[in-house]
Amino acid sequence: MFMFLPILLALAGCAFAWRSRAGLSYALWSATILVTVAWFFHHATDPLKFSF
């Protein structure tokens, strides 16, 4: 569920690249990278609780 937005943004970026709309394509690819990195930092800040 959480990966729906980056996949949707990447798909829209591909569609605009296919239609030769470079500005919108770059904007959507940038938004995809920003959302993915933001969600990584949001979820990667909790310490892992391993018990061996």
N, C-alpha and C positions, 0 to 999 in steps of 0.2 A: 504494500500500500504506500509506503514512504517513497519508493522509487518511481512512483507514477509520474510525478511532476518533472524530474529530469528526463525521463524517457519521452514524455510528451513534448518538452521543449526541444530535445534533440530531433525528434521526428518533424516538428514544425520547422526547425532549422534546415533539415534536409530537404523538406518540401520547398522552402523559399530558395535554397541553393539550386534546386532542380529548375525552378522557374526564373532563374537568373536575377534574383533580388538580393544582391550581395550585402547591402547594408542591413537588411532585416535578418539575413542569415547569420552574419557576424554577431549581431546583437543577441540573437537567440542562442547561439553557441556560447557566447560569454555568459549569458544568464544560466545556461546549463552547468557550466563550470562553477560559477559562483554558488548556485544552489547545492551542488554536490559537495563542494568544499565546506560550505556552511553546515550542512547536515553531518558531514564527517566530524567536524570539530564539536558539534553539539553532542554526538553520540560517543565520541572517543575520549571524552574527558573523565568518565567514570573509571575508577580503578577496577581491575579484574580481580575477582575473589576466587583464587584457586586453592583447593585443599588436596594436597597429595599425601 
